[in-house]
Amino acid sequence: QKGYVKKIRGKKVPATYSNYISAKMRVPESYMDYWAKAPQPYSCVVAYTITQDGDVIDVQLVEASNYPDQDLRTLQLVESLSPLMPPPGTKNDIRVTELFWNGPI
């Protein structure tokens, strides 16, 4: 899909569907609260499906942290994305696996 080109540290990076998802995730007012409550260090891996209609379904915790309350907040953050713009260039659902982390890797 055509999009604007954003300049990051001297490099031009084309807009991508992944960038769109990241931006959409940062929109809710609860997003800043999410990171304010996140322990440090924190990391978990979440997988979810985006349907061809843009619905976010089948949200699963793939790799839990030692902080079940934050893991639950992470799952809720992902679920709050729905509905999204349908995935471009496909007539199928797509599966996304994403690392959420706070602190050094």
DSSP file (Angstrom, degrees, kcal/mol; ACC not computed):
  #  RESIDUE AA STRUCTURE BP1 BP2  ACC     N-H-->O    O-->H-N    N-H-->O    O-->H-N    TCO  KAPPA ALPHA  PHI   PSI    X-CA   Y-CA   Z-CA
    1    1 A Q              0   0    0      0, 0.0     2,-0.1     0, 0.0    14,-0.0   0.000 360.0 360.0 360.0 141.8    0.0    0.0    0.0
    2    2 A K        +     0   0    0     12,-0.0     2,-0.3    14,-0.0    14,-0.0  -0.445 360.0 155.5 -70.6 144.1    1.2    3.5   -0.8
    3    3 A G        -     0   0    0     -2,-0.1     2,-0.1    12,-0.1    12,-0.0  -0.945  44.1 -79.5-156.7 174.4    2.1    5.6    2.2
    4    4 A Y        -     0   0    0     -2,-0.3    11,-1.1    10,-0.1     2,-0.5  -0.390  43.0-117.6 -78.8 161.6    4.3    8.5    3.1
    5    5 A V  E     -A   14   0A   0      9,-0.2     2,-0.4    -2,-0.1    -1,-0.1  -0.887  25.8-156.3-103.3 128.3    8.0    8.1    3.7
    6    6 A K  E     -A   13   0A   0      7,-2.0     7,-2.8    -2,-0.5     2,-0.6  -0.841  11.8-133.0-105.8 139.0    9.2    8.9    7.2
    7    7 A K  E     -A   12   0A   0     -2,-0.4     2,-0.5     5,-0.2     5,-0.2  -0.818  25.1-179.3 -95.4 122.9   12.8   10.0    7.9
    8    8 A I  E >   -A   11   0A   0      3,-3.4     3,-2.4    -2,-0.6    -2,-0.0  -0.970  68.0 -28.3-126.3 116.4   14.4    8.1   10.8
    9    9 A R  T 3  S-     0   0    0     -2,-0.5    -1,-0.1     1,-0.3     3,-0.1   0.877 126.6 -45.9  46.0  47.7   17.9    8.9   11.8
   10   10 A G  T 3  S+     0   0    0      1,-0.2     2,-0.4     0, 0.0    -1,-0.3   0.407 120.2 104.2  83.4  -3.7   18.9    9.9    8.3
   11   11 A K  E <   -A    8   0A   0     -3,-2.4    -3,-3.4     2,-0.0     2,-0.6  -0.892  68.0-129.9-113.1 143.0   17.3    6.9    6.7
   12   12 A K  E     -A    7   0A   0     -2,-0.4    -5,-0.2    -5,-0.2    -7,-0.0  -0.801  25.2-169.9 -90.6 125.8   14.0    7.0    4.7
   13   13 A V  E     -A    6   0A   0     -7,-2.8    -7,-2.0    -2,-0.6     2,-0.1  -0.968  17.9-130.8-119.1 122.2   11.7    4.2    5.9
   14   14 A P  E     -A    5   0A   0      0, 0.0    -9,-0.2     0, 0.0     2,-0.1  -0.392  32.4-100.4 -70.4 148.0    8.5    3.4    3.9
   15   15 A A        -     0   0    0    -11,-1.1     2,-0.3    -2,-0.1   -12,-0.1  -0.449  48.4-173.2 -64.3 137.9    5.3    3.1    5.8
   16   16 A T     >  -     0   0    0     -2,-0.1     4,-1.9     1,-0.1     5,-0.1  -0.840  40.4-109.8-129.9 166.8    4.4   -0.5    6.5
   17   17 A Y  H  > S+     0   0    0     -2,-0.3     4,-2.4     1,-0.2     5,-0.2   0.870 120.9  56.4 -63.4 -36.4    1.4   -2.4    7.9
   18   18 A S  H  > S+     0   0    0      2,-0.2     4,-2.4     1,-0.2    -1,-0.2   0.909 106.1  49.3 -60.8 -43.5    3.6   -3.2   10.9
   19   19 A N  H  > S+     0   0    0      1,-0.2     4,-2.5     2,-0.2    -1,-0.2   0.885 109.1  53.8 -62.1 -38.3    4.2    0.5   11.5
   20   20 A Y  H  X S+     0   0    0     -4,-1.9     4,-2.7     2,-0.2    -2,-0.2   0.931 108.7  47.9 -61.3 -46.7    0.4    1.0   11.2
   21   21 A I  H  X S+     0   0    0     -4,-2.4     4,-2.2     1,-0.2    -2,-0.2   0.925 112.0  50.1 -61.2 -44.7   -0.2   -1.6   13.9
   22   22 A S  H  X S+     0   0    0     -4,-2.4     4,-1.1     1,-0.2    -1,-0.2   0.913 112.6  46.5 -60.1 -43.6    2.4   -0.1   16.2
   23   23 A A  H  < S+     0   0    0     -4,-2.5     4,-0.4     1,-0.2     3,-0.4   0.906 111.5  51.1 -65.8 -41.6    0.9    3.4   15.7
   24   24 A K  H >< S+     0   0    0     -4,-2.7     3,-1.0     1,-0.2    -1,-0.2   0.864 106.5  55.5 -63.6 -35.9   -2.6    2.1   16.4
   25   25 A M  H 3< S+     0   0    0     -4,-2.2    -1,-0.2     1,-0.2    -2,-0.2   0.809 105.7  52.2 -66.3 -29.7   -1.4    0.3   19.5
   26   26 A R  T 3< S+     0   0    0     -4,-1.1    -1,-0.2    -3,-0.4    -2,-0.2   0.504  92.0  78.7 -86.0  -4.7   -0.1    3.7   20.9
   27   27 A V    <   +     0   0    0     -3,-1.0    -1,-0.2    -4,-0.4    -2,-0.2   0.898  66.7  94.1 -74.2 -42.5   -3.4    5.5   20.3
   28   28 A P  S >  S-     0   0    0      0, 0.0     3,-1.8     0, 0.0     4,-0.4  -0.184  77.2-130.2 -57.6 144.2   -5.4    4.4   23.4
   29   29 A E  T >> S+     0   0    0      1,-0.3     4,-0.6     2,-0.2     3,-0.6   0.804 108.1  63.8 -60.1 -28.7   -5.2    6.6   26.4
   30   30 A S  H 3> S+     0   0    0      1,-0.2     4,-2.6     2,-0.2    -1,-0.3   0.602  80.1  85.1 -72.6 -10.7   -4.4    3.5   28.4
   31   31 A Y  H <> S+     0   0    0     -3,-1.8     4,-1.8     1,-0.2    -1,-0.2   0.915  90.7  45.0 -60.8 -45.3   -1.1    3.0   26.5
   32   32 A M  H <> S+     0   0    0     -3,-0.6     4,-2.1    -4,-0.4    -1,-0.2   0.880 113.7  50.8 -66.7 -36.6    0.9    5.4   28.7
   33   33 A D  H  X S+     0   0    0     -4,-0.6     4,-1.8     2,-0.2    -2,-0.2   0.876 104.7  59.1 -65.2 -37.5   -0.7    3.8   31.8
   34   34 A Y  H  X S+     0   0    0     -4,-2.6     4,-0.6     1,-0.2    -2,-0.2   0.942 111.7  38.8 -55.7 -50.6    0.3    0.4   30.4
   35   35 A W  H  < S+     0   0    0     -4,-1.8     3,-0.3     1,-0.2    -1,-0.2   0.818 110.1  60.0 -74.4 -29.7    4.0    1.3   30.3
   36   36 A A  H  < S+     0   0    0     -4,-2.1    -1,-0.2     1,-0.2    -2,-0.2   0.850 111.6  41.3 -63.6 -32.8    3.8    3.3   33.6
   37   37 A K  H  < S+     0   0    0     -4,-1.8    -1,-0.2    -3,-0.2    -2,-0.2   0.562  90.1 111.6 -89.9 -10.2    2.7    0.0   35.3
   38   38 A A     <  -     0   0    0     -4,-0.6     4,-0.1    -3,-0.3    -3,-0.0  -0.461  67.4-128.6 -69.9 129.2    5.1   -2.2   33.5
   39   39 A P        -     0   0    0      0, 0.0    63,-0.1     0, 0.0    -1,-0.1  -0.283  33.4 -96.6 -67.5 162.8    7.8   -3.7   35.7
   40   40 A Q  S    S+     0   0    0      1,-0.3    63,-0.1    61,-0.0     2,-0.1  -0.983 108.7  28.9-132.1 123.4   11.4   -3.3   34.5
   41   41 A P  S    S+     0   0    0      0, 0.0     2,-0.4     0, 0.0    -1,-0.3   0.522  88.9 156.3 -81.1 152.6   12.7   -5.5   33.1
   42   42 A Y  E     +B  102   0B   0     60,-2.0    60,-3.0    -2,-0.1     2,-0.3  -0.998   7.9 160.1-141.0 138.9    9.6   -7.0   31.5
   43   43 A S  E     +B  101   0B   0     -2,-0.4     2,-0.3    58,-0.3    58,-0.2  -0.953   1.2 158.9-157.2 144.4    9.1   -9.0   28.4
   44   44 A C  E     -B  100   0B   0     56,-2.2    56,-3.0    -2,-0.3     2,-0.5  -0.964  30.1-128.6-152.9 163.7    6.4  -11.4   27.0
   45   45 A V  E     -BC  99  63B   0     18,-2.1    17,-2.4    -2,-0.3    18,-1.8  -0.977  22.8-172.5-121.3 130.6    5.5  -12.7   23.5
   46   46 A V  E     -BC  98  61B   0     52,-2.6    52,-3.3    -2,-0.5     2,-0.4  -0.956   6.0-162.2-123.0 139.0    1.9  -12.5   22.2
   47   47 A A  E     +BC  97  60B   0     13,-2.7    13,-3.1    -2,-0.4     2,-0.3  -0.944  17.5 164.3-118.1 144.1    0.5  -14.0   19.1
   48   48 A Y  E     -B   96   0B   0     48,-2.6    48,-3.5    -2,-0.4     2,-0.4  -0.983  30.0-123.5-153.6 160.5   -2.8  -12.9   17.4
   49   49 A T  E     -BC  95  57B   0      8,-2.8     8,-2.8    -2,-0.3     2,-0.6  -0.894  10.9-157.0-110.1 136.9   -4.6  -13.2   14.2
   50   50 A I  E     -BC  94  56B   0     44,-2.9    44,-2.5    -2,-0.4     6,-0.2  -0.967  22.2-142.1-109.5 118.2   -5.9  -10.2   12.1
   51   51 A T    >   -     0   0    0      4,-2.7     3,-2.1    -2,-0.6    41,-0.1  -0.244  27.6-103.3 -75.6 166.9   -8.7  -11.3    9.9
   52   52 A Q  T 3  S+     0   0    0      1,-0.3    -1,-0.1    39,-0.2    38,-0.1   0.646 125.9  55.5 -65.4 -12.3   -9.3  -10.1    6.3
   53   53 A D  T 3  S-     0   0    0      2,-0.1    -1,-0.3    33,-0.1    40,-0.0   0.453 123.0-106.6 -94.2  -4.1  -12.0   -7.9    7.8
   54   54 A G  S <  S+     0   0    0     -3,-2.1    30,-3.5     1,-0.3     2,-0.2   0.514  70.4 144.1  93.0   5.8   -9.5   -6.3   10.3
   55   55 A D        -     0   0    0     28,-0.2    -4,-2.7    27,-0.1     2,-0.6  -0.580  47.1-134.9 -78.6 141.4  -10.8   -8.1   13.4
   56   56 A V  E     +C   50   0B   0     -2,-0.2     2,-0.3    -6,-0.2    -6,-0.2  -0.873  40.8 158.8 -96.7 117.8   -8.2   -9.1   16.0
   57   57 A I  E     +C   49   0B   0     -8,-2.8    -8,-2.8    -2,-0.6     0, 0.0  -0.817  41.4  34.9-133.1 170.8   -8.9  -12.6   17.2
   58   58 A D  E     -     0   0B   0     -2,-0.3     2,-0.5   -10,-0.2    -1,-0.2   0.887  67.0-174.0  52.4  50.2   -7.2  -15.6   18.8
   59   59 A V  E     +     0   0B   0    -11,-0.2     2,-0.4    -3,-0.2   -11,-0.2  -0.647   9.3 176.7 -78.7 123.9   -5.0  -13.5   21.1
   60   60 A Q  E     -C   47   0B   0    -13,-3.1   -13,-2.7    -2,-0.5     2,-0.8  -0.974  35.8-126.0-134.8 143.9   -2.6  -15.8   23.0
   61   61 A L  E     +C   46   0B   0     -2,-0.4   -15,-0.2   -15,-0.2     3,-0.2  -0.804  28.6 177.1 -84.8 112.8    0.3  -15.5   25.4
   62   62 A V  E    S+     0   0B   0    -17,-2.4     2,-0.4    -2,-0.8   -16,-0.2   0.874  74.2  17.3 -85.6 -42.5    3.1  -17.4   23.7
   63   63 A E  E    S-C   45   0B   0    -18,-1.8   -18,-2.1     0, 0.0    -1,-0.3  -0.937  80.4-151.2-136.1 111.8    5.8  -16.6   26.3
   64   64 A A        -     0   0    0     -2,-0.4     2,-0.1    -3,-0.2   -20,-0.0  -0.348   5.9-139.1 -79.6 159.6    4.7  -15.4   29.7
   65   65 A S        -     0   0    0      2,-0.2    -1,-0.1    -2,-0.1   -21,-0.1  -0.303  35.1 -98.1 -97.0-170.8    6.7  -13.1   32.0
   66   66 A N  S    S+     0   0    0      1,-0.2    -2,-0.0    -2,-0.1   -24,-0.0   0.233 110.3  76.8 -90.3  12.3    7.1  -13.4   35.8
   67   67 A Y     >  +     0   0    0      1,-0.1     4,-2.2   -28,-0.0     3,-0.4  -0.776  56.0 178.8-126.4  84.5    4.3  -10.8   36.0
   68   68 A P  H  > S+     0   0    0      0, 0.0     4,-2.2     0, 0.0     5,-0.1   0.829  81.6  56.3 -59.6 -33.4    0.9  -12.3   35.3
   69   69 A D  H  > S+     0   0    0      2,-0.2     4,-1.9     1,-0.2     5,-0.1   0.911 110.1  44.7 -64.7 -40.6   -0.9   -8.9   35.9
   70   70 A Q  H  > S+     0   0    0     -3,-0.4     4,-2.4     2,-0.2    -1,-0.2   0.871 109.9  55.5 -70.7 -36.3    1.2   -7.2   33.3
   71   71 A D  H  X S+     0   0    0     -4,-2.2     4,-2.3     2,-0.2    -2,-0.2   0.913 107.7  49.7 -59.9 -41.8    0.8  -10.1   30.9
   72   72 A L  H  X S+     0   0    0     -4,-2.2     4,-2.3     1,-0.2    -2,-0.2   0.912 109.6  50.6 -63.1 -42.6   -3.0   -9.7   31.2
   73   73 A R  H  X S+     0   0    0     -4,-1.9     4,-2.2     2,-0.2    -1,-0.2   0.874 109.1  52.8 -61.7 -36.6   -2.7   -5.9   30.5
   74   74 A T  H  X S+     0   0    0     -4,-2.4     4,-2.2     2,-0.2    -2,-0.2   0.930 108.9  48.2 -64.7 -45.3   -0.6   -6.8   27.4
   75   75 A L  H  X S+     0   0    0     -4,-2.3     4,-2.5     1,-0.2    -2,-0.2   0.902 112.0  50.2 -61.6 -40.4   -3.3   -9.2   26.2
   76   76 A Q  H  X S+     0   0    0     -4,-2.3     4,-1.7     2,-0.2    -1,-0.2   0.875 107.5  53.9 -66.0 -37.1   -5.9   -6.5   26.8
   77   77 A L  H  < S+     0   0    0     -4,-2.2     4,-0.4     2,-0.2    -2,-0.2   0.928 110.9  45.7 -61.6 -45.2   -3.9   -3.9   24.9
   78   78 A V  H >< S+     0   0    0     -4,-2.2     3,-1.6     1,-0.2     4,-0.3   0.919 111.2  52.0 -65.1 -43.5   -3.7   -6.2   21.9
   79   79 A E  H >< S+     0   0    0     -4,-2.5     3,-1.1     1,-0.3    -1,-0.2   0.823 100.9  63.4 -62.4 -30.0   -7.4   -7.0   22.0
   80   80 A S  T 3< S+     0   0    0     -4,-1.7    -1,-0.3     1,-0.2    -2,-0.2   0.608  85.1  77.0 -71.5 -10.4   -8.2   -3.3   22.1
   81   81 A L  T <  S+     0   0    0     -3,-1.6    -1,-0.2    -4,-0.4    -2,-0.2   0.796  73.1 140.5 -67.8 -28.1   -6.6   -2.9   18.6
   82   82 A S    <   +     0   0    0     -3,-1.1   -27,-0.1    -4,-0.3     2,-0.1  -0.397  49.2  41.1 -69.9 135.4   -9.7   -4.4   17.0
   83   83 A P  S    S+     0   0    0      0, 0.0     2,-0.2     0, 0.0   -28,-0.2   0.534  77.2 170.8 -89.3 150.0  -10.9   -3.3   14.4
   84   84 A L        -     0   0    0    -30,-3.5    -2,-0.0    -2,-0.1   -63,-0.0  -0.652  46.6 -83.6-107.2 168.2   -7.8   -2.7   12.3
   85   85 A M        -     0   0    0     -2,-0.2   -31,-0.2     1,-0.1   -32,-0.1  -0.553  63.6 -96.2 -64.0 137.4   -7.5   -1.8    8.6
   86   86 A P        -     0   0    0      0, 0.0   -34,-0.1     0, 0.0    -1,-0.1  -0.251  48.9 -90.1 -57.3 146.0   -7.6   -5.1    6.7
   87   87 A P    >   -     0   0    0      0, 0.0     3,-0.8     0, 0.0     2,-0.1  -0.357  48.4-123.4 -58.9 131.1   -4.1   -6.5    5.9
   88   88 A P  T 3  S+     0   0    0      0, 0.0     3,-0.1     0, 0.0   -71,-0.1  -0.418  83.4  19.8 -77.1 151.8   -3.0   -5.2    2.5
   89   89 A G  T 3  S+     0   0    0      1,-0.1     2,-0.3    -2,-0.1     0, 0.0   0.617 108.2  80.0  73.2  14.1   -2.1   -7.5   -0.4
   90   90 A T    <   -     0   0    0     -3,-0.8    -1,-0.1     2,-0.1     4,-0.1  -0.996  57.5-156.1-148.6 153.3   -3.8  -10.6    0.9
   91   91 A K  S    S+     0   0    0     -2,-0.3     2,-0.2     2,-0.1   -39,-0.2   0.161  78.0  81.3-108.2  14.3   -7.3  -12.1    1.0
   92   92 A N  S    S-     0   0    0    -41,-0.1     2,-0.1     1,-0.1    -2,-0.1  -0.720  87.1 -97.8-115.9 165.3   -6.3  -14.3    4.0
   93   93 A D        -     0   0    0     -2,-0.2     2,-0.4   -42,-0.1   -42,-0.2  -0.450  39.0-142.4 -71.3 155.3   -6.0  -13.8    7.7
   94   94 A I  E     -B   50   0B   0    -44,-2.5   -44,-2.9    -2,-0.1     2,-0.5  -0.946   0.5-140.0-123.1 148.7   -2.5  -13.1    9.0
   95   95 A R  E     -B   49   0B   0     -2,-0.4     2,-0.4   -46,-0.2   -46,-0.2  -0.913  17.8-164.0-107.4 129.9   -0.9  -14.3   12.2
   96   96 A V  E     -B   48   0B   0    -48,-3.5   -48,-2.6    -2,-0.5     2,-0.5  -0.936   8.0-167.7-116.2 134.3    1.3  -11.8   14.1
   97   97 A T  E     -B   47   0B   0     -2,-0.4     2,-0.4   -50,-0.2   -50,-0.2  -0.993  18.4-176.9-120.6 126.3    3.8  -12.7   16.8
   98   98 A E  E     -B   46   0B   0    -52,-3.3   -52,-2.6    -2,-0.5     2,-0.5  -0.966  23.4-139.7-134.3 138.1    5.1   -9.8   18.8
   99   99 A L  E     -B   45   0B   0     -2,-0.4     2,-0.5   -54,-0.2   -54,-0.2  -0.820  14.7-164.9 -92.6 128.6    7.6   -9.2   21.6
  100  100 A F  E     +B   44   0B   0    -56,-3.0   -56,-2.2    -2,-0.5     2,-0.3  -0.969  21.7 164.9-110.4 127.7    6.6   -6.7   24.2
  101  101 A W  E     -B   43   0B   0     -2,-0.5     2,-0.4   -58,-0.2   -58,-0.3  -0.994  28.9-166.7-148.0 152.8    9.5   -5.6   26.4
  102  102 A N  E     +B   42   0B   0    -60,-3.0   -60,-2.0    -2,-0.3    -2,-0.0  -0.937  67.2   8.8-139.3 110.4   10.5   -2.9   28.8
  103  103 A G  S    S-     0   0    0     -2,-0.4     2,-0.0   -62,-0.2   -63,-0.0  -0.675 108.1 -15.5 113.7-171.6   14.2   -2.6   29.6
  104  104 A P              0   0    0      0, 0.0    -2,-0.2     0, 0.0   -62,-0.1  -0.334 360.0 360.0 -68.3 147.6   17.3   -4.1   28.2
  105  105 A I              0   0    0     -4,-0.1   -62,-0.0   -64,-0.0    -2,-0.0   0.455 360.0 360.0 -83.6 360.0   16.9   -7.1   25.9
